[in-house]
Amino acid sequence: MSQVPYDEGMGSSERTESERSASLGSKIKDKASQFGSTVSSTVDRQRENAAKGLDRAASSLHDGVGSAAKVGHNVADGMVSTADYLRNHSFGDMGGDVMELCRRHPMQAMASAAILGFVLGRAIRR
């Protein structure tokens, strides 16, 4: 007859609650990991779509005429550059670039985050 070790400091109902808590924590961690994976792969798939859209917009700006065309060309060149960046960098690479930019320019990063938070907050409330 084998005996189950008895923990004098913890009753069977307490052990069961502890096991349930550990199981729930593990499930939450798994779900968070799955969500992060899904978001990352979705963003990676959308990079090419964003790059194509920027290329189309840049092309239409390059087709403009007159003094506005010069401004349009500058904007279009920036869009082409952004499209190339999106094509050549993964979601993880972009995150690393953002972190490096924040380290080099912390005040601008904080101001940008505050503005972005304000805009997103306003958009969500509507």
N, C-alpha and C positions, 0 to 999 in steps of 0.2 A: 504494500500500500504506500503510494508516494504521498508526501505531504506538500502542501502549497505553503511557501514561506509566508509568514504573517508579519506585516509591518505594523507594529504596535502604535505608531503615530498616525496611522491613516486607516479608517474603516473602509469597508468594501464600497459603500456608496460614494465616499470621497475619491477612491481610486477610479471609480467609474466616471465621475465628473471630470477628473483630471485627464482620463483617456479621451473623453468626449471633447474636452477643450483642445487637446493636442490634435485630435482628428480634424476639428473645425479649423484650427490654425493652418494645418496642412492643406485643407481644401481651399481656404482663402488664398494661400500662397500660390497654389496651382492655378486658380482662376485668374489671379493678377498676372501671373506669368503668361498665361494663354492670351489675356487681353493685350498685354504689351507686345507679344509676338504678332497678334492680329493687326494692331495699329502699325507696327513697324513694316509689315509686309504690304499693308494697304498704302502707306505713304510711299514705299519704294515703287509700287506699281503706278502710282499717280505722278511720279517724277517725270516720266516720259510724256504723259499727257500734258503736264504743265509746260514742259520744254517745247512741245509742238505748238501749243497755244501762243507762247512767247515768240516763237519763230514766225508764226502767221501775223501776229500783231506788228512785229518788227518789219516784216516785209511790206505791210500796208503803210507803215510810217515812212519807209524808204521811198515809196512811190509818190509821196507828196511833193508839191512844188512851192516855190517862193521862200520868204524868210522863215515862215513856220516850218518849212521843210528842214531847215538847218537844225532847229530844235528837235524836230521829229527824228532826224538822223541820229542825233546824240542819244535820244531816248531809245531808239531802235537798237543802237549799238549796245546799250546797257542791257536791253532785253535779250539780245543774242548771247551776250556774255553770261547772263543768268541762265539761259537755256542750256548753254554748254556746261555750266557748273552743275546743273541738275542732272544732266546726262552722265557726267563723269564722276559723281560722288554718291555714295550710298547714304541712307538715312543716318547710320552711325557716324560716317565721316562728317556729315553736316552738323551733327550734335557736337562733335569734337571741335569743329571750326567755330561754332557759336560759343562754346566754353572758352576757347582761346581768345576770341574777340572780347568776351566779357572780362577776362582777366586783364587784357591790355587797356580796356576802356570801361572801368567799373561804373563811373558816374553816368555815362551815356547809356550803358546797359540798364541801370536802374531806372533812368528816366524813360527809356523805351518800354521797359516792362510795365511801368506805371501807366503810361499812355495806352499800351495794348490792353492792359487790364481794365482801364476805364472804358475803352471802346467796346471790348467784349462784354463787359457788364451792361452797358447801354443796349447792345444788340440783343442780349439774352432777355432783358426785361421787356422788350417790345414784342 
